Amino acid sequence: MDPILKVEHLTKTFSSRGREDYTAVDDVNFSLYPGEKLAVIGESGSGKTTVVNMVTRLLDCTSGRIILDGEDITNVRGKALREIYRKVQMVFQTPVESFDPRRTLGDGISESLVNHGMKKKEAMKEAVRLLKLCGLGDEFAKRYPHEVSGGQCQRAAIARALAIKPKVLILDEATSALDVTVQEEVLNLLTKIKEEMDISYLFICHDIALVQNFCDRVLVMYHGRIVEEGIPDEVIQHPKEEYTKNLIDSVL
């Protein structure tokens, strides 16, 4: 089976006048397969979000390649980049901030559909359907981001990300701002959605315990490099690196 996403020798070095160059991501390689739930874990500053920002083309890489659904997207820009976003979407840590506070959740979800040619009325119907898929009633389409809870807003953000039927959904610390009960609800929702849609997850997190029962594989990042990878249970029970051991000890 060919990977839906493949990252080869990905490197990002930041340069600034008067300061020493800083390599945030150093020769990272991994593959994400169709239907897979792949976690990337590590403490703050390990390079997780920088990897994601390069994969989604929010940030140019210094070197390396990004292959999405068989296409090299490393240097894609303009109209071609908009087509890439039909295949990959992201859900962020703070969903309220990712919505326009002056527009309803329904407007926020339907916007991408309208941008891709769907009529407004049909787009809103689809927004309501997606909200229901994510466990929210019709009335949420008319609510504003500040009128719902953090967990409800995160469900709406997932609905928005699913609107154009992406092949890859990236969740960047998407549950870390939620309490434990709501975290579990959102993870259960994501499991349900994966069973109903042909989608792969790249789950960015700092908590290995959180991904143990959710993800199929886990990559451990430290100082910009992948230092360990495997099935979550194996990595937790038999860590090979001292950093991984300390990361596990801090949460278990």
PyRosetta script that sets phi, psi and omega in degrees:
from pyrosetta import init, pose_from_sequence

init()
pose = pose_from_sequence("MDPILKVEHLTKTFSSRGREDYTAVDDVNFSLYPGEKLAVIGESGSGKTTVVNMVTRLLDCTSGRIILDGEDITNVRGKALREIYRKVQMVFQTPVESFDPRRTLGDGISESLVNHGMKKKEAMKEAVRLLKLCGLGDEFAKRYPHEVSGGQCQRAAIARALAIKPKVLILDEATSALDVTVQEEVLNLLTKIKEEMDISYLFICHDIALVQNFCDRVLVMYHGRIVEEGIPDEVIQHPKEEYTKNLIDSVL")
pose.set_psi(1, 128.2)
pose.set_omega(1, 178.9)
pose.set_phi(2, -77.3)
pose.set_psi(2, 143.8)
pose.set_omega(2, 178.2)
pose.set_phi(3, -68.9)
pose.set_psi(3, 147.8)
pose.set_omega(3, 174.0)
pose.set_phi(4, -78.9)
pose.set_psi(4, -27.4)
pose.set_omega(4, 177.2)
pose.set_phi(5, -138.5)
pose.set_psi(5, 130.4)
pose.set_omega(5, 178.5)
pose.set_phi(6, -133.9)
pose.set_psi(6, 128.5)
pose.set_omega(6, 179.4)
pose.set_phi(7, -114.4)
pose.set_psi(7, 125.4)
pose.set_omega(7, -176.2)
pose.set_phi(8, -122.3)
pose.set_psi(8, 118.9)
pose.set_omega(8, 174.1)
pose.set_phi(9, 50.3)
pose.set_psi(9, 41.3)
pose.set_omega(9, -176.7)
pose.set_phi(10, -72.2)
pose.set_psi(10, 127.5)
pose.set_omega(10, -177.8)
pose.set_phi(11, -137.7)
pose.set_psi(11, 139.6)
pose.set_omega(11, 175.0)
pose.set_phi(12, -135.4)
pose.set_psi(12, 118.6)
pose.set_omega(12, 177.6)
pose.set_phi(13, -117.0)
pose.set_psi(13, 126.9)
pose.set_omega(13, 178.3)
pose.set_phi(14, -96.5)
pose.set_psi(14, 133.4)
pose.set_omega(14, 178.9)
pose.set_phi(15, -119.9)
pose.set_psi(15, 141.6)
pose.set_omega(15, 174.9)
pose.set_phi(16, -146.1)
pose.set_psi(16, 145.7)
pose.set_omega(16, -176.2)
pose.set_phi(17, -60.9)
pose.set_psi(17, 129.6)
pose.set_omega(17, 176.6)
pose.set_phi(18, 83.2)
pose.set_psi(18, -0.2)
pose.set_omega(18, 179.4)
pose.set_phi(19, -126.5)
pose.set_psi(19, 155.4)
pose.set_omega(19, 178.0)
pose.set_phi(20, -70.8)
pose.set_psi(20, 141.9)
pose.set_omega(20, 178.0)
pose.set_phi(21, -58.7)
pose.set_psi(21, 144.5)
pose.set_omega(21, -178.9)
pose.set_phi(22, -122.8)
pose.set_psi(22, 120.9)
pose.set_omega(22, 178.7)
pose.set_phi(23, -93.8)
pose.set_psi(23, 107.8)
pose.set_omega(23, -177.2)
pose.set_phi(24, -84.2)
pose.set_psi(24, -32.2)
pose.set_omega(24, 177.6)
pose.set_phi(25, -131.7)
pose.set_psi(25, 127.3)
pose.set_omega(25, -169.7)
pose.set_phi(26, -126.4)
pose.set_psi(26, 97.6)
pose.set_omega(26, 173.5)
pose.set_phi(27, 56.4)
pose.set_psi(27, 57.5)
pose.set_omega(27, -178.8)
pose.set_phi(28, -91.2)
pose.set_psi(28, 133.5)
pose.set_omega(28, 178.4)
pose.set_phi(29, -131.8)
pose.set_psi(29, 131.5)
pose.set_omega(29, 171.9)
pose.set_phi(30, -165.6)
pose.set_psi(30, 163.0)
pose.set_omega(30, 176.4)
pose.set_phi(31, -128.8)
pose.set_psi(31, 144.9)
pose.set_omega(31, 174.3)
pose.set_phi(32, -118.5)
pose.set_psi(32, 126.1)
pose.set_omega(32, -174.1)
pose.set_phi(33, -100.2)
pose.set_psi(33, 156.6)
pose.set_omega(33, 179.5)
pose.set_phi(34, -54.1)
pose.set_psi(34, 129.2)
pose.set_omega(34, 178.8)
pose.set_phi(35, 79.3)
pose.set_psi(35, 2.4)
pose.set_omega(35, -176.7)
pose.set_phi(36, -88.5)
pose.set_psi(36, 149.5)
pose.set_omega(36, 172.2)
pose.set_phi(37, -111.8)
pose.set_psi(37, 103.3)
pose.set_omega(37, -175.5)
pose.set_phi(38, -109.7)
pose.set_psi(38, 125.4)
pose.set_omega(38, 178.6)
pose.set_phi(39, -99.8)
pose.set_psi(39, 142.9)
pose.set_omega(39, 169.7)
pose.set_phi(40, -120.6)
pose.set_psi(40, 114.6)
pose.set_omega(40, -176.6)
pose.set_phi(41, -118.2)
pose.set_psi(41, 162.6)
pose.set_omega(41, 179.9)
pose.set_phi(42, 158.0)
pose.set_psi(42, 159.3)
pose.set_omega(42, -178.9)
pose.set_phi(43, -71.5)
pose.set_psi(43, 169.7)
pose.set_omega(43, 177.6)
pose.set_phi(44, -56.9)
pose.set_psi(44, 133.9)
pose.set_omega(44, -179.7)
pose.set_phi(45, 90.7)
pose.set_psi(45, 2.8)
pose.set_omega(45, -178.3)
pose.set_phi(46, -78.5)
pose.set_psi(46, -15.4)
pose.set_omega(46, 177.3)
pose.set_phi(47, 111.0)
pose.set_psi(47, 2.0)
pose.set_omega(47, -176.0)
pose.set_phi(48, -58.5)
pose.set_psi(48, -53.0)
pose.set_omega(48, -176.3)
pose.set_phi(49, -68.7)
pose.set_psi(49, -32.5)
pose.set_omega(49, 177.0)
pose.set_phi(50, -63.6)
pose.set_psi(50, -40.2)
pose.set_omega(50, 175.8)
pose.set_phi(51, -59.3)
pose.set_psi(51, -48.2)
pose.set_omega(51, -179.4)
pose.set_phi(52, -60.5)
pose.set_psi(52, -43.0)
pose.set_omega(52, -178.9)
pose.set_phi(53, -65.1)
pose.set_psi(53, -29.4)
pose.set_omega(53, 175.5)
pose.set_phi(54, -76.7)
pose.set_psi(54, -41.2)
pose.set_omega(54, 179.2)
pose.set_phi(55, -60.5)
pose.set_psi(55, -40.2)
pose.set_omega(55, -179.3)
pose.set_phi(56, -86.7)
pose.set_psi(56, 3.1)
pose.set_omega(56, 176.6)
pose.set_phi(57, 65.6)
pose.set_psi(57, 23.2)
pose.set_omega(57, 172.0)
pose.set_phi(58, -78.7)
pose.set_psi(58, -15.3)
pose.set_omega(58, -177.1)
pose.set_phi(59, -142.6)
pose.set_psi(59, 134.2)
pose.set_omega(59, 176.2)
pose.set_phi(60, -77.2)
pose.set_psi(60, 143.3)
pose.set_omega(60, 175.7)
pose.set_phi(61, -85.7)
pose.set_psi(61, 158.0)
pose.set_omega(61, 176.0)
pose.set_phi(62, -78.6)
pose.set_psi(62, -39.7)
pose.set_omega(62, 175.8)
pose.set_phi(63, -158.0)
pose.set_psi(63, 164.9)
pose.set_omega(63, -179.6)
pose.set_phi(64, 109.4)
pose.set_psi(64, -177.3)
pose.set_omega(64, -177.9)
pose.set_phi(65, -137.4)
pose.set_psi(65, 148.2)
pose.set_omega(65, 175.7)
pose.set_phi(66, -124.5)
pose.set_psi(66, 117.9)
pose.set_omega(66, -178.6)
pose.set_phi(67, -112.5)
pose.set_psi(67, 118.1)
pose.set_omega(67, 179.6)
pose.set_phi(68, -117.1)
pose.set_psi(68, 119.1)
pose.set_omega(68, 179.0)
pose.set_phi(69, 52.0)
pose.set_psi(69, 42.0)
pose.set_omega(69, 177.1)
pose.set_phi(70, 82.9)
pose.set_psi(70, -1.3)
pose.set_omega(70, -177.9)
pose.set_phi(71, -111.2)
pose.set_psi(71, 133.4)
pose.set_omega(71, 176.5)
pose.set_phi(72, -75.7)
pose.set_psi(72, 111.6)
pose.set_omega(72, -177.6)
pose.set_phi(73, -108.4)
pose.set_psi(73, 12.6)
pose.set_omega(73, -173.0)
pose.set_phi(74, -53.7)
pose.set_psi(74, -40.0)
pose.set_omega(74, -175.1)
pose.set_phi(75, -120.9)
pose.set_psi(75, 20.8)
pose.set_omega(75, -177.4)
pose.set_phi(76, -68.6)
pose.set_psi(76, 139.4)
pose.set_omega(76, 179.2)
pose.set_phi(77, -143.9)
pose.set_psi(77, 172.1)
pose.set_omega(77, 173.0)
pose.set_phi(78, 62.3)
pose.set_psi(78, -137.4)
pose.set_omega(78, -177.1)
pose.set_phi(79, -59.8)
pose.set_psi(79, -38.7)
pose.set_omega(79, -179.9)
pose.set_phi(80, -62.1)
pose.set_psi(80, -33.7)
pose.set_omega(80, 179.2)
pose.set_phi(81, -68.3)
pose.set_psi(81, -37.1)
pose.set_omega(81, 177.4)
pose.set_phi(82, -62.3)
pose.set_psi(82, -34.3)
pose.set_omega(82, 177.0)
pose.set_phi(83, -68.4)
pose.set_psi(83, -32.4)
pose.set_omega(83, 178.0)
pose.set_phi(84, -62.0)
pose.set_psi(84, -37.3)
pose.set_omega(84, -177.5)
pose.set_phi(85, -71.6)
pose.set_psi(85, -6.9)
pose.set_omega(85, 170.1)
pose.set_phi(86, -75.3)
pose.set_psi(86, -20.0)
pose.set_omega(86, -175.7)
pose.set_phi(87, -104.6)
pose.set_psi(87, -23.9)
pose.set_omega(87, -178.2)
pose.set_phi(88, -135.3)
pose.set_psi(88, 132.1)
pose.set_omega(88, 178.1)
pose.set_phi(89, -132.8)
pose.set_psi(89, 161.2)
pose.set_omega(89, -177.2)
pose.set_phi(90, -129.5)
pose.set_psi(90, 143.8)
pose.set_omega(90, 171.4)
pose.set_phi(91, -115.3)
pose.set_psi(91, 128.4)
pose.set_omega(91, -171.7)
pose.set_phi(92, -96.8)
pose.set_psi(92, 172.8)
pose.set_omega(92, -177.7)
pose.set_phi(93, -67.8)
pose.set_psi(93, -38.3)
pose.set_omega(93, -176.0)
pose.set_phi(94, -116.1)
pose.set_psi(94, 88.2)
pose.set_omega(94, -173.4)
pose.set_phi(95, -62.0)
pose.set_psi(95, -34.1)
pose.set_omega(95, -178.8)
pose.set_phi(96, -59.3)
pose.set_psi(96, -40.1)
pose.set_omega(96, -178.5)
pose.set_phi(97, -71.5)
pose.set_psi(97, -19.7)
pose.set_omega(97, -178.0)
pose.set_phi(98, -86.2)
pose.set_psi(98, -9.6)
pose.set_omega(98, 175.8)
pose.set_phi(99, -100.9)
pose.set_psi(99, 149.0)
pose.set_omega(99, 174.0)
pose.set_phi(100, -72.4)
pose.set_psi(100, 119.1)
pose.set_omega(100, -176.4)
pose.set_phi(101, -64.7)
pose.set_psi(101, -16.0)
pose.set_omega(101, -178.4)
pose.set_phi(102, -90.7)
pose.set_psi(102, -3.6)
pose.set_omega(102, -177.0)
pose.set_phi(103, -123.4)
pose.set_psi(103, 151.8)
pose.set_omega(103, -179.5)
pose.set_phi(104, -72.3)
pose.set_psi(104, 165.0)
pose.set_omega(104, 177.1)
pose.set_phi(105, -61.4)
pose.set_psi(105, -38.5)
pose.set_omega(105, 178.2)
pose.set_phi(106, -60.7)
pose.set_psi(106, -41.8)
pose.set_omega(106, 177.0)
pose.set_phi(107, -63.2)
pose.set_psi(107, -42.4)
pose.set_omega(107, -178.8)
pose.set_phi(108, -63.6)
pose.set_psi(108, -38.6)
pose.set_omega(108, -179.3)
pose.set_phi(109, -74.5)
pose.set_psi(109, -39.5)
pose.set_omega(109, -175.6)
pose.set_phi(110, -78.4)
pose.set_psi(110, -17.0)
pose.set_omega(110, -174.8)
pose.set_phi(111, -56.0)
pose.set_psi(111, -46.0)
pose.set_omega(111, -177.1)
pose.set_phi(112, -66.5)
pose.set_psi(112, -32.2)
pose.set_omega(112, 178.5)
pose.set_phi(113, -68.2)
pose.set_psi(113, -41.6)
pose.set_omega(113, 176.9)
pose.set_phi(114, -63.3)
pose.set_psi(114, -40.9)
pose.set_omega(114, 179.6)
pose.set_phi(115, -62.9)
pose.set_psi(115, -24.4)
pose.set_omega(115, 179.0)
pose.set_phi(116, -99.9)
pose.set_psi(116, 18.6)
pose.set_omega(116, 169.4)
pose.set_phi(117, 102.2)
pose.set_psi(117, -2.0)
pose.set_omega(117, -179.5)
pose.set_phi(118, -81.2)
pose.set_psi(118, 143.0)
pose.set_omega(118, 177.6)
pose.set_phi(119, -67.2)
pose.set_psi(119, 149.6)
pose.set_omega(119, -173.6)
pose.set_phi(120, -56.2)
pose.set_psi(120, -43.4)
pose.set_omega(120, -178.0)
pose.set_phi(121, -63.2)
pose.set_psi(121, -44.0)
pose.set_omega(121, 179.4)
pose.set_phi(122, -68.0)
pose.set_psi(122, -38.3)
pose.set_omega(122, 179.5)
pose.set_phi(123, -62.6)
pose.set_psi(123, -39.7)
pose.set_omega(123, 179.1)
pose.set_phi(124, -68.9)
pose.set_psi(124, -37.1)
pose.set_omega(124, 175.4)
pose.set_phi(125, -60.5)
pose.set_psi(125, -41.6)
pose.set_omega(125, 179.6)
pose.set_phi(126, -68.4)
pose.set_psi(126, -36.0)
pose.set_omega(126, 177.3)
pose.set_phi(127, -61.2)
pose.set_psi(127, -43.0)
pose.set_omega(127, 178.6)
pose.set_phi(128, -64.0)
pose.set_psi(128, -41.4)
pose.set_omega(128, 178.7)
pose.set_phi(129, -61.9)
pose.set_psi(129, -41.9)
pose.set_omega(129, -179.8)
pose.set_phi(130, -68.0)
pose.set_psi(130, -38.2)
pose.set_omega(130, 176.1)
pose.set_phi(131, -61.0)
pose.set_psi(131, -42.2)
pose.set_omega(131, 177.7)
pose.set_phi(132, -64.1)
pose.set_psi(132, -41.9)
pose.set_omega(132, 177.5)
pose.set_phi(133, -56.8)
pose.set_psi(133, -34.7)
pose.set_omega(133, -178.3)
pose.set_phi(134, -93.3)
pose.set_psi(134, 14.5)
pose.set_omega(134, 172.1)
pose.set_phi(135, 85.2)
pose.set_psi(135, 18.9)
pose.set_omega(135, -179.5)
pose.set_phi(136, -118.4)
pose.set_psi(136, 139.3)
pose.set_omega(136, -177.4)
pose.set_phi(137, -75.1)
pose.set_psi(137, 172.4)
pose.set_omega(137, -179.3)
pose.set_phi(138, -53.8)
pose.set_psi(138, -35.9)
pose.set_omega(138, -173.4)
pose.set_phi(139, -63.7)
pose.set_psi(139, -21.4)
pose.set_omega(139, -178.1)
pose.set_phi(140, -69.9)
pose.set_psi(140, -21.0)
pose.set_omega(140, 178.8)
pose.set_phi(141, -64.0)
pose.set_psi(141, -24.5)
pose.set_omega(141, -177.2)
pose.set_phi(142, -99.9)
pose.set_psi(142, 0.8)
pose.set_omega(142, -179.5)
pose.set_phi(143, -91.7)
pose.set_psi(143, 154.5)
pose.set_omega(143, 177.7)
pose.set_phi(144, -95.1)
pose.set_psi(144, 158.3)
pose.set_omega(144, -176.5)
pose.set_phi(145, -52.5)
pose.set_psi(145, -37.6)
pose.set_omega(145, -177.5)
pose.set_phi(146, -76.2)
pose.set_psi(146, -7.6)
pose.set_omega(146, -177.4)
pose.set_phi(147, -95.1)
pose.set_psi(147, 2.0)
pose.set_omega(147, -178.6)
pose.set_phi(148, -125.9)
pose.set_psi(148, 163.9)
pose.set_omega(148, 179.6)
pose.set_phi(149, -75.0)
pose.set_psi(149, 168.8)
pose.set_omega(149, 179.1)
pose.set_phi(150, -60.6)
pose.set_psi(150, -41.9)
pose.set_omega(150, 179.3)
pose.set_phi(151, -66.0)
pose.set_psi(151, -39.7)
pose.set_omega(151, 178.7)
pose.set_phi(152, -67.2)
pose.set_psi(152, -39.2)
pose.set_omega(152, 179.3)
pose.set_phi(153, -67.3)
pose.set_psi(153, -34.9)
pose.set_omega(153, 178.1)
pose.set_phi(154, -67.8)
pose.set_psi(154, -36.8)
pose.set_omega(154, 175.2)
pose.set_phi(155, -62.7)
pose.set_psi(155, -41.1)
pose.set_omega(155, 177.7)
pose.set_phi(156, -64.9)
pose.set_psi(156, -37.0)
pose.set_omega(156, 177.9)
pose.set_phi(157, -65.3)
pose.set_psi(157, -38.0)
pose.set_omega(157, 176.7)
pose.set_phi(158, -65.9)
pose.set_psi(158, -42.6)
pose.set_omega(158, 177.3)
pose.set_phi(159, -58.0)
pose.set_psi(159, -43.0)
pose.set_omega(159, 179.7)
pose.set_phi(160, -63.8)
pose.set_psi(160, -42.2)
pose.set_omega(160, -179.5)
pose.set_phi(161, -64.9)
pose.set_psi(161, -30.0)
pose.set_omega(161, -178.2)
pose.set_phi(162, -82.9)
pose.set_psi(162, -10.7)
pose.set_omega(162, -170.7)
pose.set_phi(163, -54.8)
pose.set_psi(163, -41.5)
pose.set_omega(163, -176.9)
pose.set_phi(164, -99.4)
pose.set_psi(164, 19.0)
pose.set_omega(164, 173.8)
pose.set_phi(165, 54.4)
pose.set_psi(165, 60.7)
pose.set_omega(165, 179.3)
pose.set_phi(166, -69.4)
pose.set_psi(166, 159.4)
pose.set_omega(166, 175.6)
pose.set_phi(167, -89.6)
pose.set_psi(167, -24.0)
pose.set_omega(167, 179.6)
pose.set_phi(168, -128.9)
pose.set_psi(168, 129.4)
pose.set_omega(168, 174.6)
pose.set_phi(169, -116.3)
pose.set_psi(169, 120.7)
pose.set_omega(169, 179.5)
pose.set_phi(170, -99.8)
pose.set_psi(170, 127.0)
pose.set_omega(170, -179.7)
pose.set_phi(171, -114.5)
pose.set_psi(171, 102.6)
pose.set_omega(171, -175.3)
pose.set_phi(172, -94.1)
pose.set_psi(172, 96.2)
pose.set_omega(172, -177.3)
pose.set_phi(173, 53.4)
pose.set_psi(173, 37.3)
pose.set_omega(173, -170.4)
pose.set_phi(174, -69.5)
pose.set_psi(174, -14.1)
pose.set_omega(174, 179.5)
pose.set_phi(175, -115.8)
pose.set_psi(175, -1.9)
pose.set_omega(175, -172.3)
pose.set_phi(176, -69.9)
pose.set_psi(176, -22.9)
pose.set_omega(176, -179.9)
pose.set_phi(177, -89.1)
pose.set_psi(177, 0.8)
pose.set_omega(177, -176.4)
pose.set_phi(178, -102.6)
pose.set_psi(178, 153.0)
pose.set_omega(178, 176.6)
pose.set_phi(179, -73.7)
pose.set_psi(179, 168.3)
pose.set_omega(179, -170.1)
pose.set_phi(180, -58.4)
pose.set_psi(180, -42.5)
pose.set_omega(180, -178.8)
pose.set_phi(181, -63.6)
pose.set_psi(181, -44.5)
pose.set_omega(181, -179.3)
pose.set_phi(182, -69.9)
pose.set_psi(182, -35.6)
pose.set_omega(182, 174.7)
pose.set_phi(183, -54.2)
pose.set_psi(183, -48.5)
pose.set_omega(183, -178.7)
pose.set_phi(184, -62.5)
pose.set_psi(184, -40.5)
pose.set_omega(184, 178.9)
pose.set_phi(185, -62.3)
pose.set_psi(185, -42.8)
pose.set_omega(185, -178.8)
pose.set_phi(186, -68.4)
pose.set_psi(186, -40.1)
pose.set_omega(186, 178.0)
pose.set_phi(187, -65.0)
pose.set_psi(187, -38.5)
pose.set_omega(187, 176.3)
pose.set_phi(188, -64.3)
pose.set_psi(188, -38.9)
pose.set_omega(188, 177.7)
pose.set_phi(189, -62.6)
pose.set_psi(189, -44.8)
pose.set_omega(189, -179.5)
pose.set_phi(190, -63.1)
pose.set_psi(190, -37.8)
pose.set_omega(190, 177.0)
pose.set_phi(191, -63.2)
pose.set_psi(191, -43.8)
pose.set_omega(191, 178.9)
pose.set_phi(192, -62.2)
pose.set_psi(192, -44.2)
pose.set_omega(192, -178.8)
pose.set_phi(193, -63.9)
pose.set_psi(193, -40.7)
pose.set_omega(193, -179.8)
pose.set_phi(194, -62.5)
pose.set_psi(194, -34.5)
pose.set_omega(194, 179.1)
pose.set_phi(195, -70.8)
pose.set_psi(195, -26.7)
pose.set_omega(195, -177.0)
pose.set_phi(196, -94.3)
pose.set_psi(196, -21.5)
pose.set_omega(196, -176.3)
pose.set_phi(197, -125.4)
pose.set_psi(197, 153.5)
pose.set_omega(197, 176.6)
pose.set_phi(198, -83.9)
pose.set_psi(198, 88.6)
pose.set_omega(198, -171.6)
pose.set_phi(199, -143.8)
pose.set_psi(199, 149.8)
pose.set_omega(199, 176.6)
pose.set_phi(200, -117.6)
pose.set_psi(200, 147.3)
pose.set_omega(200, -179.4)
pose.set_phi(201, -113.7)
pose.set_psi(201, 134.5)
pose.set_omega(201, 167.1)
pose.set_phi(202, -111.9)
pose.set_psi(202, 108.5)
pose.set_omega(202, -168.8)
pose.set_phi(203, -106.2)
pose.set_psi(203, 107.0)
pose.set_omega(203, -177.9)
pose.set_phi(204, -92.4)
pose.set_psi(204, 127.0)
pose.set_omega(204, -171.8)
pose.set_phi(205, -156.3)
pose.set_psi(205, 162.3)
pose.set_omega(205, 174.2)
pose.set_phi(206, -112.0)
pose.set_psi(206, -2.2)
pose.set_omega(206, -172.7)
pose.set_phi(207, -115.0)
pose.set_psi(207, 103.9)
pose.set_omega(207, -176.3)
pose.set_phi(208, -67.1)
pose.set_psi(208, -29.0)
pose.set_omega(208, 179.2)
pose.set_phi(209, -65.4)
pose.set_psi(209, -33.1)
pose.set_omega(209, -178.0)
pose.set_phi(210, -67.3)
pose.set_psi(210, -34.6)
pose.set_omega(210, -176.0)
pose.set_phi(211, -90.4)
pose.set_psi(211, -6.7)
pose.set_omega(211, -173.4)
pose.set_phi(212, -57.2)
pose.set_psi(212, -44.1)
pose.set_omega(212, -177.2)
pose.set_phi(213, -99.8)
pose.set_psi(213, 6.8)
pose.set_omega(213, -176.7)
pose.set_phi(214, -112.4)
pose.set_psi(214, -39.9)
pose.set_omega(214, -171.5)
pose.set_phi(215, -100.7)
pose.set_psi(215, 155.0)
pose.set_omega(215, 179.1)
pose.set_phi(216, -82.9)
pose.set_psi(216, -37.4)
pose.set_omega(216, 178.6)
pose.set_phi(217, -138.8)
pose.set_psi(217, 160.4)
pose.set_omega(217, 178.5)
pose.set_phi(218, -138.0)
pose.set_psi(218, 138.8)
pose.set_omega(218, 172.7)
pose.set_phi(219, -111.5)
pose.set_psi(219, 134.8)
pose.set_omega(219, 178.8)
pose.set_phi(220, -106.2)
pose.set_psi(220, 122.8)
pose.set_omega(220, 179.2)
pose.set_phi(221, -106.8)
pose.set_psi(221, 142.6)
pose.set_omega(221, 177.8)
pose.set_phi(222, -149.4)
pose.set_psi(222, 124.8)
pose.set_omega(222, -179.5)
pose.set_phi(223, 50.1)
pose.set_psi(223, 44.2)
pose.set_omega(223, 173.6)
pose.set_phi(224, 83.2)
pose.set_psi(224, 0.3)
pose.set_omega(224, -178.5)
pose.set_phi(225, -122.8)
pose.set_psi(225, 153.2)
pose.set_omega(225, 171.9)
pose.set_phi(226, -84.6)
pose.set_psi(226, 116.3)
pose.set_omega(226, -175.0)
pose.set_phi(227, -102.5)
pose.set_psi(227, -14.1)
pose.set_omega(227, -179.2)
pose.set_phi(228, -162.1)
pose.set_psi(228, 148.6)
pose.set_omega(228, 176.3)
pose.set_phi(229, -153.9)
pose.set_psi(229, 156.3)
pose.set_omega(229, 179.8)
pose.set_phi(230, 160.0)
pose.set_psi(230, -171.9)
pose.set_omega(230, 174.0)
pose.set_phi(231, -69.2)
pose.set_psi(231, 137.0)
pose.set_omega(231, -174.6)
pose.set_phi(232, -50.9)
pose.set_psi(232, -45.8)
pose.set_omega(232, -179.2)
pose.set_phi(233, -59.5)
pose.set_psi(233, -40.5)
pose.set_omega(233, -179.2)
pose.set_phi(234, -67.6)
pose.set_psi(234, -42.3)
pose.set_omega(234, -179.6)
pose.set_phi(235, -65.2)
pose.set_psi(235, -39.3)
pose.set_omega(235, -179.4)
pose.set_phi(236, -71.2)
pose.set_psi(236, -43.2)
pose.set_omega(236, -175.6)
pose.set_phi(237, -81.3)
pose.set_psi(237, -29.2)
pose.set_omega(237, -177.9)
pose.set_phi(238, -134.9)
pose.set_psi(238, 60.6)
pose.set_omega(238, 179.8)
pose.set_phi(239, -65.3)
pose.set_psi(239, 140.9)
pose.set_omega(239, -177.8)
pose.set_phi(240, -95.6)
pose.set_psi(240, -28.2)
pose.set_omega(240, -175.7)
pose.set_phi(241, -103.1)
pose.set_psi(241, 146.8)
pose.set_omega(241, 179.2)
pose.set_phi(242, -61.9)
pose.set_psi(242, -37.6)
pose.set_omega(242, 178.9)
pose.set_phi(243, -61.4)
pose.set_psi(243, -43.9)
pose.set_omega(243, 179.9)
pose.set_phi(244, -62.7)
pose.set_psi(244, -41.5)
pose.set_omega(244, 178.1)
pose.set_phi(245, -58.7)
pose.set_psi(245, -44.4)
pose.set_omega(245, -179.1)
pose.set_phi(246, -67.9)
pose.set_psi(246, -37.2)
pose.set_omega(246, 178.7)
pose.set_phi(247, -64.0)
pose.set_psi(247, -41.0)
pose.set_omega(247, 179.0)
pose.set_phi(248, -67.9)
pose.set_psi(248, -44.7)
pose.set_omega(248, -178.9)
pose.set_phi(249, -60.9)
pose.set_psi(249, -28.5)
pose.set_omega(249, -176.4)
pose.set_phi(250, -75.1)
pose.set_psi(250, -16.9)
pose.set_omega(250, -176.1)
pose.set_phi(251, -122.5)
pose.set_psi(251, -15.2)
pose.set_omega(251, -178.6)
pose.set_phi(252, -105.9)
pose.dump_pdb("model.pdb")
